[in-house]
Amino acid sequence: MMAESPLTDSEEGFAKSAGKQLLILAIVALLGITLLMMVLQSLASLVGSSTESAQAINHRNNSITIAIREEPPQLNTTVATDVSSGMIIGHVMEGLLRMGDNDQLEPAVAHSWKVTDTHAHFWLRENAKWSDGKPITAHDFIFGWQTALSPEVASEYAFLLFHIKNGREINEGKLPPSALAVQAPNDFELIVELERPVAFFDKMVTFPTYMPVHENFFKATAGKFGSDSWELLYSGPYVISHWVHGSSLLLEKNPHYWDKDRIQLAKINIAYITSDATATLNFFKDGKIAYTSLLAENLDSALEERWHIKQHQDGAVFFLEFNHRDTRITRNYNLRRAMQLVLNMEELVYKVTKMPGYSPGESLFPQFLMGVHDNFRKEYPAPKLTLDRDQARKHLQRAKQELQLKEIPPIMMLTGDNPISNIQSEWVQASLKRHLGLDVKIDKQIFKQRLAKMTAGEFDLVLAGWGPDYDDPLTFGDLFASWNLNNRGRYASPVMDNLIDQVQNSVDPATRMSIFNKIQRLIFDDVVILPMYERGVTYVVNPDLKGMKRRVIGPDVDFTNAYIVQTGAGR
């Protein structure tokens, strides 16, 4: 899943808020106290959950208040790709299976299952219900999967369903969605015919693309499914009762959820949406939010407060992605190779970013992934890069000759608008200027616009990231297949596609890991991307909040097993 790029606060929002206050005063003067009360009630509905934002932990209401760095662009499970959407979806939707508190697969809507080389068989709970109280049926899963595969939907995650027979042909428009090899003998039984043996298919069905969608409700939204709180029918532990776009969300316990007795938090109040690390730190200090991530610049402050600091490796890899389209200058191998030979990622991590828990990037495959007997990266170390400015300049000269240019024109680098992205992009800009004399123009965008530009290919370089969707190296290994729409630089290589096809058609662990190593080597040799760093998250949690889970697979922050205690310790 595409790793997030935080949003910034809007000054325009403040101006609008101030304007609303002046308007209220005018109404008071003209119309009196009765109309004022009506206006205040209306405004209260607009701000939604923000009225509950004063307390990080509300013992009386059994609720917590948190901040998130960016607003989900939408919550349509058939098309969602980003971490922010994944976190919310992980709390309001549920599929056939889920990752338990011990990071092992456990039953969800399906109470039991069986996977063979040719089929996957799921038996659904009859007490699993939508948030309107109606049963979740096998037909809801079939409709959701058919929708995600429809070419008209253009889901970037449709390829995850290619493991189902006819999935790829449907997505390519060669077969109708009804041809998907999935059967529902009755409302509570689902039989899936696999395209090939898939050793990890049961792990894949935990991902949002595999979640159910109610056909009648979906069609009734007229193309707005997932765009607002009332445009969703929920299958998970919580429902969204308020969503004030750009401001806040309020999640409340779903009374129709089949496993509601397990869910202890009554409300999760997302009262703040901001990428300002200082602001969130102050919110935490003031007892307004229950946890916060820490950046390098506020780590000392956290230590002074004697907070219990925690660390989590979230499995996300961040990289510079090149645009390989024929219309872009970065299609040239020698230009990419020149950049590879001068960008010192150890300098970026240890001297520039200085983020605790970060490690310099070496591979697309992060260190947590398992190989045959040990971690994949221990069994298959990443190719070793030796920086060489002289060689880099030779490659740059070859690039100029091949491109028939006297000088390389300005290179457009797309990036987020948050502080970390600013530091990183400015470092890339300065490094390429210093070592190669290249001019880099930084195109800074909010998350939604950056995503749109990435999809449209409006960049030469982009600061990008990827986190695991499921527990198998293929979640990274197929990212740069020519058919993968998340391959936004449109890298295309028959060699890469062949390797991915081989690994998809193999269930032998040793064979698969050997192929993944070849993919790792090809990404390095062909300079598909430049790995920058693997992310480690440093954070603090209010001691009254227990059971909060930081996950590598699934929602990054999971409150579905969280509960509140009375410690009296504050923060």
N, C-alpha and C positions, 0 to 999 in steps of 0.2 A: 504494500500500500504506500502511496506517495506520502513521504514524510512532510509534516506540516511546516508552513512558513507563517509565523504569527502576524496578526493584524495590528495596526496602530490605532490609537484613539483618534476620533475626529473632532477637530475644533469647530467644524460646522455644527456638530451635534450640540455643543455647548451654546452656540449662538441661537440655535433653534429653541433650546431649553429656556434661555433667557427671554426670548421673544414670547414664549408661552406664558412666562411669569408676568410679563407686562400686560399681556392680553387678559389674564385672570384679574389683575388689578382694575383694568378698565371695566370688565364685566361687573366687578363688585360695585364700583361707583355708579354704574348705570342701572343695574338690575336687582341689586340687593342680595341678601344672604341666601335666600332660597335657591336662586339660580346658581350662586357660587357653589353650593353644596352639590348641585347636579354636575357642574363642570369638574369639581374635584373628584367625584365618583368616576366620571369619564376618564380623567387623567390617570386615576388609579388603575383602571383596566388597561390603559396603554402601557404603563410601566410594569404591569404584571408582578413578577416575583421580586422586583427591586425593593418593595416595601419590607421584605423579610431579610434584607441584606446586612443588617446590623450585627448579627451573631454568627460566628463560625460554627458553633455548636449550640443548637437549641434543644435542651434536654426535655423541656415541656412538650414540644411539638415533635420530638424525635426526628429532627431534620438537621442538615448541614448546609453551609453556604460555601461555594467554591468559585474560582475564576478560571476561565479558559482563555487561551491565547488567540483563538480565531473562531469565528462563527462558522458552523457548517454551511457550505454552499447550498446544500439540499440534503434530504434524508431518504431519497429514493434508493432502496436497496439494490435495484437492478443496475444502477449506474454509479453509485457512490464509489470514490476512489481515494479519498483523503483521510488522514488520521483523525481529524476533528469530527468528521461525519461518522467514522468508525467508532469513536468513543461513545457518541450519543446513541447510535444504532445498537451498540453492545448492551445498552441499558433498557432500550424500549422495544427491541425485537429479539426473537429467538427462533432458531432453526431446528433441524432434526436432532443435532447433538450440540454439546457445548464443552468448553474447557472448564474443568472443575477447579476448585480452590488449590488443588495440588498439581495443576497444569496437566492433568490427565483427562482423556475423553470421558464424558459421562452422558447419560441419557438426558434429553430435553423434550421436545415435542414427541420424538420417538422414544418409546420405553425400552425397545430392544432393536437389534440390527445384526445383519450378517453380510459380509463382503467376501465374494469368491473372485476367481480370475475373470469371470464373465458377467457377474451380476452383483448388485447390491440390493438388499432387501431390508425394508424398514417397517416396523409396526408402530403406529401412532397411538398416543393416549386419547381416549375418548373424552377425558376431562380437560384437554388442552383447548383453550378458547381465545378468540379475539377479544379485544377490549370492549366490543359491543355485546359480549356474552355468547356469540355464536361459535360453534365448533370449528377448529382448524382442521382441515381435511387434506387428504393426499392430493386432491385436485388443486388446492391452493399452491402447493409446491410445484406441481406441473405447470400451472399458469405462470408462476414467477419465473421459472427457468425458461419457458418458451418466450416470455417477454424479453428477458435479458439477452436471448440469442437473436431476436428479431433484428434484421439489418436496420430497420427504421429507427430503432432505439439507440443504435450506435454505442452500446455499452463497451467501455474500454476493458471490462472484465469478462466479456463474453467468452474469451478463450478458456477460462477456468471450467466452463461447461463442455469443452471439446472432448473431455474424457467420456461423456455420454454418447452413445452411438447416434450418429447423424448430427451431432451438435455443430461441428464445423461447417458441414454442408448447408445447414439452416442459416448460420451466420453469414455465409457467403452468398445467400440468396438462391442456392441450387435446389433447396427443398423447403416446403412450408413448415412453420413451427409445429404443426400437428404431427410431423414425421419424427419428432424427438422420441427416442426409444425408452419411454417411461410409461408404466401402466399403473392404474389404480383399480385393482379388483373390487375394492370397496372403499368407503370413505377413510378408512384407517389402516390401509395397507398400500405400500408404495414399492414397486419393483423397477429397478433401473438396470438397463442393459448397457454394459460398458463397451467402449470402442476397443479397448485393449486392457490387459491386466494393469491395475493401478494400485500399488501397494499402500498408498496413503489416501484413498478416496474418502474413507470415513473422517479423516482429519479435515478434508477440504469442505465438507458440508457444514462446518461451523462458520464459514465465511458469509458475509452479508449477501453475496450474489446467489447463494443457495437458499436463502430464506423465503418463506411463503409470501404470496401476495394474493389478496382476495380479489377475484376477477371483477365482480360487480362494483366493489368500492373503487378499484383502480379506474375503471371506465367512467365512473361517476365524477371523478376529479377532473376529467377533460384535459389531461395533459399536465396537471399541476400536482400529481402525486408526490408527496414528500417535501413540498415547498413550504408548508406551514403545519402548525400543530393539528388543525382540523382536516388536513389533507393526508392524514395517515390513519391507518387502522393498526393497532399495536398487538403484537404477539408476546412481548417480553414482560419483565418485572415491573416496568414503569410506563407511564404515559406522559406526554408533554401537555400540561394544562395551560401554560402560557408560553408564548414565544414572541418577544418583542425584538424584531430584527435589528441587529447591530447593538443590542443592549443586554438582553437577558433571556434565559429559559428557565422554566420551573418544571421539574420532573416529580410526579407524584405516583405513589404505589398503585399498581394496576389491580383492582379488586377481583378481576376475572382471571388473573394469571394462575396457572395450574399449581405452581409451587410457591404461592404467595406467603405461606407460613415461614418459608426460609428467609424471606426479605424482611429485614428489620428496620431499615431507614424508611420513614414515611415520606420524606421529601428530600430532593437534592436541588437546591436553589443555586442555579448558575447566574449569579447576580452581576458578574463583571466579565466583560470580554475585552482584554487588553494584552498587548505584548510588552508593556512597560514593566520591566523586572523590578524597578524601584517601587513602583506603585503597588504591585502584588506583594512585595516584601512588607511594605507599610500596612497593607490590608491585613496581612498575617500578624504583624506586631500589634495591631489595634484590635485583634480578635474578630475580624470581619470575615475571614476565610479560613477553611480548615486545613489547607496545605498549600505549599508553594514550592516551585522549583527555584533553585538558586543559580545565579550566574557568578562568574569569577569576581565581579566587582562588589557583590554583596555577601560573599562567603565570609569575609572577616566580620561583618556585622552579625551574621548568624552565629559565629563562634563566640563573639562577645556576649551574646544573649544566652549562651550555654544551651542552645537547642540541640536536641538529638538529631544529628544530620545523617540521612540515609542516602545510599547510592544504588542505582539500578542501571544495568546495561540493557537498553531497550531493543537491541538487535538492528537498529536502523543504520544504514550506510549512506553517507552523503558524498556527492561527487560533482565534478564539472562535466556536464554532458554536452557533447558537440552536436551541432546540426550537420547531418551527413547528406542533406538534400543537394541536388545538382546545382541549385541556385545560390548556394551558400559557400563562402570561401573556405569554411572549415571542412568541406568535403575532401580537401587535400591532405593526404597522409603526412607529408613532410612538414606541413605547418603544425599539425597536431603533435607530431613527434617532437618538434622543436619546443613546444610548450611543455610537453611531458618531461623533457630533460632539464628544465630550469625551475619548475615549481616544487619547492621544498615543503612537503606537507608536515614534516616534523617542526619546522619553523612556524607554520601556521598554527599548529595545535599548542605547542609549548611556549612560544614567544608572543604570538599575536592573539589568538582566541583565548588561551589560558583557561579553558573550561575544565573544571574538575571532572574526571571520569572519561574524558575524550581520549581516543588513541588515534595516531596517524593512519590514514587510509592506505591500504596495500592491495585490496582486492574488492571485487563486487560482493564476494561471499563473506559475511561477517564471521567472527570467531566463535559464536555460540553454536553454529550448525554442526550436527554430528556427521561423521563419516561412517566407516565400517565398524571400527572398534573404539575410536577416539574422536575428538573434534576434527572436522574436515580439514581445517587449516593446519593442524598438526600433522595429519597424514599427507596432506598435499600443500606444502608452503606456497605462498604467493610468489610470483616472479620477483626477483630482486631488481630494483631500479637504482642505477648509479647516475646521479646528477652529473651533467657535463655541459657546461655553457659553450665550450668551443664546438663540440659536436652539434649542439642545438643551433648555433649560428650557421653551420654548414647545411643542416636540414632546412633552415629558413631560406637560404640562398637557392636551394633546389626548388623549394615551394614557389619562390618568385619566378624562377625560370619556367616551371610547369604551368603556372597561372598566367605567364606572360605579363608580369607586372614589375615595374621598377620599385614600387613600394607597396606593402600590404595596406589596404584601406582600413579605416577604423573598424574594430571588431565589436559587435553589439553583444553585450552580456546582460542577460535577463536575470533579475534577482528579486528577492522579497524586500519588504520595506521595514523590516525589524532590525534592532541594533546588531544582532549577531551577523545577519546577512550583510549589513552595511560594512562591518569590519572585514568580513571575508572577501567581499567583492572588491573593496578598496585595496586589500592586500594583493589579490590577483592582478588588479589593474597596475599597481605600482611595480610588482615583480616582473610582469611581462614588458613593461616599459624599461625597467632598469637593465634587464638581461638581454632583451631582444629588440628593444626600440619600438615595440608594438603599441599602438594606441587602442585602448579599450574604452568604449563608451558604456556606461552603466545605465541600464533601463530598470528603474526601481518601480515595482508594482505591488499593490495589495494582492492578497492571495488569490481571489477569484479572477482578477485580471491577469495575474501571472499564469494561472492555470490555462486560461483562454489563449494566451499568447504561446504557451508551450504547445498546446494542441494544434494551433495554427502554424507552428513552425517559424514564428516571428522572433528569431534569435540566431546568433552564431554560437554563443556559449550560454548555458543556463546553470545556476546553482540549483541542483536537484538532490533528491534523496529517496530512498526506498526502504520500507520496513517489511517484515515477513507477513504474508497473508495466511500461511499454514506451515506446519512443522515438517518441511522437507526442503532440501537445497534447490529444488525446481522453482520455488517461489522467487528466487533470484535468478536461477539459471536460464529461464526463458524470457527474461525481461527484454532482451535485444533480438528476439526473433523478429523476422520481417513482418509477420502477421500480428504482432502484439501492439495494440494501440497505445499502450503505456510507453512504448518505445518512441518517445516524442521527437527524438532527433532523426528518426527514420533510418537508422542503420540497417543495411540489408546485405547479408552475406550468405550465399548458398552453403558455405562451410558451416556457419553458425546454425542455420536452419537444419542441416543434416545432423549435426551433433544433438540438437534438441530433439529431433525426431527419434534418434537412437535411444536417448535417455528416457523418453516417454514410452518406448516400446520394450523397456527392460525392467525386470523386477529384481535382478540379482544385485545386491548391495555393492559388491566390489566392482562390477561392470559399470554401474551407475556413477559411482564416485570417481572412477577413472575418466569417464566422459565429462563430468563436471570440472575436473582438473583441466581437460582440454579446452573447455569453454573459458575457464579462468585465464588460461594462457592466451587464447585468441583475443580476449578483451584487452589484455596487456599489449600484445604484439601489434594489433591493428589500431591501438589507441582509440578504442570506442568511447571510453570515458577516462577521466582522471580521478581515481578515488581520493577523497580529501580526508575524511575521518569517520570513525565509528563513534556513535553518540553514547555517552553515559549521562544519566540524569541524576543530579544531586538535589535533594529536596528535604523539606521538613514537614512534619505532620503534627497537628494538635494532639496531645496525648489522650484526650477524651475520645478520639476517634480510633477505633480498632477494626481490624479486618480489611482495611483498604489494600487492594492488590495492584502492584505494578506488573504488567504482563509484557512478555515478548510476543506471544501469539494472542490475538484478540485485542479488546480495547486496552489502550496503554494504561489507563487508570480505571479500575473496576471497583465499584461500590456495592455490587450485588451480594457480597458476603460481609459487608461492613456493619458495625453497630457502635453505639455510644455508651460510654461508661462515665462515672462521676469520679474523677481522680483528684480534683481540686488543684491540679498542677498548672492550669492555664495552658501555656504553650511550652 
